[in-house]
Amino acid sequence: MIRILKDKRLISVLAGLIIFAVGSAYGVHLLSSGKSELSLLKEQRKEMFLLKGDYLAGRHRVDAVENKKSLSGSQGVAQAVDEVFLSIGLKDKLKTLKSTGKREVTEGFEEDADLYVEKVTMNEMVNIFYKIQSAPMILSVKRVTVKKAFDNHELLNISLGISFLKTK
């Protein structure tokens, strides 16, 4: 009977060791998979952090355009161009403003115009482009041709193709 008890103790000790070994192996496996999952999640976090910056930058640009849409009080391209040139004091240098068409787009109506500006300095030209870019309406430059003036080679004649977007 003692021998059976010793065998039962031996069997229970061995069973306990086997259960401990299996449990330890399972724990090591869980820890290992947890570490690999953690490293994968850290990589995803880095990618998302980079995407967050791109998203916020894009969102800022979209908001700027949306604000321009809501601030636009101009009825057409002629009025928008007049506002831009009056704000920088170059209305007298704008020689021609010709509307070249209006078409419907998904966001509203897009109206194009051709402008001809005579005898401006390089600084005035930069101011014109800056005002077009920062205007409280959606104006975009489609094409530009810059030539020197005949009578004074330091002055420039500019031909512009402008597009104005008016929301519905």
C-alpha contacts under 8 A as a table, 3 or more apart, distances in Angstrom:
res1	aa1	res2	aa2	distance
1	M	4	I	5.12
1	M	5	L	6.27
2	I	5	L	4.94
2	I	6	K	6.01
3	R	6	K	4.98
3	R	7	D	6.03
4	I	7	D	4.82
4	I	8	K	5.89
5	L	8	K	4.85
5	L	9	R	5.98
6	K	9	R	5.01
6	K	10	L	5.93
7	D	10	L	4.84
7	D	11	I	5.82
8	K	11	I	4.90
8	K	12	S	5.93
9	R	12	S	5.02
9	R	13	V	5.95
10	L	13	V	5.08
10	L	14	L	5.98
11	I	14	L	5.03
11	I	15	A	5.87
12	S	15	A	4.86
12	S	16	G	5.89
13	V	16	G	4.95
13	V	17	L	6.09
14	L	17	L	4.99
14	L	18	I	6.05
15	A	18	I	5.03
15	A	19	I	6.05
16	G	19	I	5.07
16	G	20	F	5.97
17	L	20	F	4.93
17	L	21	A	5.97
18	I	21	A	5.01
18	I	22	V	6.06
19	I	22	V	5.13
19	I	23	G	5.91
20	F	23	G	5.02
20	F	24	S	5.90
21	A	24	S	5.03
21	A	25	A	6.03
22	V	25	A	5.07
22	V	26	Y	6.07
23	G	26	Y	5.04
23	G	27	G	6.06
24	S	27	G	4.96
24	S	28	V	6.09
25	A	28	V	5.10
25	A	29	H	6.10
26	Y	29	H	4.99
26	Y	30	L	6.18
27	G	30	L	5.04
27	G	31	L	6.06
28	V	31	L	4.99
28	V	32	S	6.00
29	H	32	S	5.09
29	H	33	S	6.15
30	L	33	S	5.18
30	L	34	G	5.90
31	L	34	G	4.93
31	L	35	K	6.15
32	S	35	K	5.15
32	S	36	S	6.36
33	S	36	S	5.11
33	S	37	E	6.02
34	G	37	E	5.03
34	G	38	L	5.97
35	K	38	L	4.93
35	K	39	S	6.22
36	S	39	S	5.16
36	S	40	L	6.20
37	E	40	L	5.00
37	E	41	L	6.08
38	L	41	L	5.05
38	L	42	K	6.13
39	S	42	K	5.02
39	S	43	E	6.31
40	L	43	E	5.16
40	L	44	Q	6.29
41	L	44	Q	4.97
41	L	45	R	6.02
42	K	45	R	4.95
42	K	46	K	6.27
43	E	46	K	5.14
43	E	47	E	6.34
44	Q	47	E	5.07
44	Q	48	M	6.07
45	R	48	M	5.03
45	R	49	F	6.03
46	K	49	F	5.07
46	K	50	L	6.36
47	E	50	L	5.17
47	E	51	L	6.15
48	M	51	L	4.84
48	M	52	K	5.89
49	F	52	K	4.98
49	F	53	G	6.58
50	L	53	G	5.32
50	L	54	D	6.54
51	L	54	D	4.99
51	L	55	Y	5.90
52	K	55	Y	4.96
52	K	56	L	6.03
53	G	56	L	5.19
53	G	57	A	6.16
54	D	57	A	5.17
54	D	58	G	6.10
55	Y	58	G	5.09
55	Y	59	R	5.91
56	L	59	R	4.91
56	L	60	H	6.03
57	A	60	H	5.10
57	A	61	R	6.44
58	G	61	R	5.13
58	G	62	V	6.21
59	R	62	V	5.02
59	R	63	D	6.01
60	H	63	D	5.09
60	H	64	A	6.17
61	R	64	A	5.08
61	R	65	V	6.40
62	V	65	V	5.18
62	V	66	E	6.09
63	D	66	E	4.89
63	D	67	N	5.99
64	A	67	N	5.13
64	A	68	K	6.28
65	V	68	K	5.00
65	V	69	K	6.29
65	V	138	I	7.12
66	E	69	K	5.03
66	E	70	S	6.44
67	N	70	S	5.17
67	N	71	L	6.10
67	N	136	P	7.80
68	K	71	L	5.10
68	K	72	S	6.02
68	K	135	A	7.72
68	K	136	P	4.90
68	K	137	M	4.64
68	K	138	I	6.00
69	K	72	S	5.46
69	K	136	P	7.79
69	K	137	M	5.95
69	K	138	I	6.52
69	K	166	K	7.41
69	K	167	T	6.65
71	L	136	P	5.79
71	L	137	M	6.43
72	S	136	P	5.97
72	S	137	M	4.62
72	S	138	I	7.57
72	S	166	K	7.69
73	G	137	M	7.78
74	S	77	V	7.59
74	S	79	Q	5.81
74	S	80	A	5.58
74	S	137	M	7.74
75	Q	79	Q	6.54
75	Q	80	A	7.66
75	Q	166	K	7.69
76	G	79	Q	5.54
76	G	80	A	6.31
76	G	111	E	7.20
76	G	164	F	7.22
76	G	166	K	7.52
77	V	80	A	5.01
77	V	81	V	6.05
77	V	99	S	7.54
77	V	111	E	6.26
77	V	112	D	7.03
77	V	113	A	6.85
77	V	163	S	7.31
77	V	164	F	5.48
78	A	81	V	5.25
78	A	82	D	6.14
78	A	97	L	7.16
78	A	99	S	7.56
78	A	113	A	7.90
79	Q	82	D	5.02
79	Q	83	E	6.20
80	A	83	E	5.16
80	A	84	V	6.39
80	A	137	M	7.68
80	A	164	F	7.77
81	V	84	V	5.10
81	V	85	F	6.19
82	D	85	F	5.26
82	D	86	L	5.85
82	D	91	K	7.05
83	E	86	L	5.23
83	E	87	S	6.08
84	V	87	S	5.36
84	V	88	I	6.83
84	V	128	I	7.55
84	V	131	K	6.17
84	V	132	I	6.62
84	V	135	A	7.08
85	F	88	I	5.48
85	F	89	G	6.06
85	F	90	L	5.15
85	F	91	K	5.01
85	F	94	L	7.74
85	F	128	I	7.31
86	L	89	G	4.96
86	L	90	L	6.20
86	L	91	K	5.36
87	S	90	L	7.94
88	I	127	N	7.42
88	I	128	I	7.58
88	I	131	K	7.93
89	G	92	D	7.84
90	L	93	K	5.36
90	L	94	L	6.84
91	K	94	L	5.45
92	D	95	K	7.30
93	K	117	V	5.58
93	K	118	E	5.50
93	K	119	K	6.90
93	K	120	V	7.30
94	L	97	L	7.48
94	L	115	L	7.31
94	L	116	Y	6.15
94	L	117	V	4.50
94	L	118	E	6.61
95	K	115	L	7.61
95	K	116	Y	5.62
95	K	117	V	5.58
95	K	118	E	6.61
96	T	114	D	7.77
96	T	115	L	5.53
96	T	116	Y	5.11
96	T	117	V	7.23
97	L	113	A	6.74
97	L	114	D	5.81
97	L	115	L	4.64
97	L	116	Y	6.72
98	K	113	A	5.40
98	K	114	D	5.22
98	K	115	L	6.53
99	S	111	E	7.50
99	S	112	D	5.96
99	S	113	A	4.10
99	S	114	D	6.37
100	T	111	E	7.60
100	T	112	D	5.38
100	T	113	A	5.00
100	T	114	D	6.79
101	G	111	E	5.79
101	G	112	D	5.51
101	G	113	A	7.21
102	K	109	F	6.83
102	K	110	E	5.68
102	K	111	E	4.23
102	K	112	D	6.34
103	R	109	F	5.73
103	R	110	E	5.43
103	R	111	E	6.48
104	E	108	G	5.99
104	E	109	F	4.47
104	E	110	E	6.22
105	V	108	G	5.35
105	V	109	F	5.60
105	V	110	E	6.63
106	T	109	F	7.99
107	E	166	K	7.99
107	E	167	T	5.73
107	E	168	K	6.77
108	G	165	L	6.90
108	G	166	K	5.64
108	G	167	T	4.17
108	G	168	K	4.58
109	F	165	L	5.77
109	F	166	K	5.19
109	F	167	T	6.31
109	F	168	K	7.14
110	E	163	S	6.56
110	E	164	F	5.55
110	E	165	L	4.51
110	E	166	K	6.31
111	E	163	S	5.65
111	E	164	F	5.17
111	E	165	L	6.50
111	E	166	K	7.97
112	D	161	G	7.16
112	D	162	I	5.66
112	D	163	S	4.39
112	D	164	F	6.32
113	A	161	G	5.88
113	A	162	I	5.30
113	A	163	S	6.44
114	D	159	S	7.23
114	D	160	L	5.68
114	D	161	G	4.67
114	D	162	I	6.28
115	L	158	I	7.98
115	L	159	S	5.70
115	L	160	L	5.03
115	L	161	G	6.42
115	L	162	I	7.52
116	Y	157	N	7.37
116	Y	158	I	5.80
116	Y	159	S	4.61
116	Y	160	L	6.42
117	V	120	V	7.34
117	V	157	N	5.73
117	V	158	I	5.08
117	V	159	S	6.43
118	E	149	A	7.64
118	E	156	L	6.60
118	E	157	N	4.48
118	E	158	I	6.46
119	K	149	A	6.30
119	K	155	L	4.99
119	K	156	L	5.09
119	K	157	N	5.48
120	V	124	E	5.83
120	V	125	M	6.40
120	V	155	L	5.31
120	V	156	L	5.18
120	V	157	N	6.65
121	T	124	E	5.14
121	T	125	M	6.27
121	T	154	E	6.99
121	T	155	L	5.07
121	T	156	L	6.16
122	M	125	M	5.09
122	M	126	V	6.31
122	M	155	L	7.37
122	M	156	L	7.24
123	N	126	V	5.11
123	N	127	N	6.22
124	E	127	N	4.94
124	E	128	I	6.17
125	M	128	I	5.06
125	M	129	F	6.44
126	V	129	F	5.27
126	V	130	Y	6.10
127	N	130	Y	4.98
127	N	131	K	6.02
128	I	131	K	5.23
128	I	132	I	6.20
129	F	132	I	5.08
129	F	133	Q	6.16
130	Y	133	Q	5.12
130	Y	134	S	6.09
131	K	134	S	5.11
131	K	135	A	5.53
132	I	135	A	5.25
132	I	139	L	6.20
132	I	140	S	7.17
132	I	141	V	7.99
133	Q	139	L	7.02
133	Q	140	S	7.25
135	A	138	I	7.24
135	A	139	L	7.26
137	M	164	F	7.89
137	M	165	L	7.80
138	I	164	F	5.87
138	I	165	L	5.47
138	I	166	K	7.56
139	L	162	I	6.87
139	L	163	S	5.67
139	L	164	F	4.69
139	L	165	L	6.64
140	S	162	I	5.74
140	S	163	S	5.18
140	S	164	F	6.62
141	V	144	V	7.42
141	V	160	L	7.05
141	V	161	G	5.91
141	V	162	I	4.67
141	V	163	S	6.33
142	K	160	L	7.48
142	K	161	G	5.08
142	K	162	I	5.60
142	K	163	S	6.71
143	R	160	L	5.73
143	R	161	G	4.93
143	R	162	I	7.40
144	V	158	I	7.01
144	V	159	S	5.72
144	V	160	L	4.69
144	V	161	G	6.47
145	T	158	I	5.70
145	T	159	S	5.02
145	T	160	L	6.57
146	V	156	L	6.56
146	V	157	N	5.82
146	V	158	I	4.63
146	V	159	S	6.50
147	K	156	L	5.64
147	K	157	N	5.23
147	K	158	I	6.49
148	K	152	N	7.69
148	K	153	H	5.43
148	K	154	E	7.02
148	K	155	L	6.04
148	K	156	L	4.54
148	K	157	N	5.97
149	A	152	N	5.56
149	A	153	H	5.45
149	A	154	E	7.42
149	A	155	L	5.51
149	A	156	L	5.19
149	A	157	N	5.77
150	F	153	H	6.35
152	N	155	L	5.72
153	H	156	L	7.38
